[in-house]
Amino acid sequence: MELQFIKQKRMVWRSLLSMTLVSMLSGALQAQDNLTDKLPVNPKLKIGKLSNGLTYYIQKNVRPEKKVELRLAINVGSILEDDDQQGLAHFTEHMAFNGTKNFKKKKRYRDPAPHYV
């Protein structure tokens, strides 16, 4: 009798777990229906574009008081490279700072990406 009770209890737990997983997966699949939709933008956000094509976003923040925060988002990098360009952005980034006013020149860059040199 005790063994039968344990088996029933396990069956109930398995059923609950199965229903929970199915519910979670169906919700996740429904959420993926609109992957191409644009993300909503806060209506308080001011968006503009300069004559050189730079897009800017301005939003008022009340905290911290008397402080300004600036972020620069650049739409470049390896994520935008084609397969035949893999590594070029990273290599260019390192070489651009090799021997500037604030970065001492290195005698040789460790990973010169020979297929680009």
Secondary structure, DSSP 8 states (H G I E B T S, - for coil): -HHHHHHHHHHHHHHHHHHHHHHHHHHHHHHGGGTTS-----TT-EEEE-TTS-EEEE----SSTT--------S-SGGG--GGGTTHHHHHHHHHTTTSSSS---SS-S---TTT-
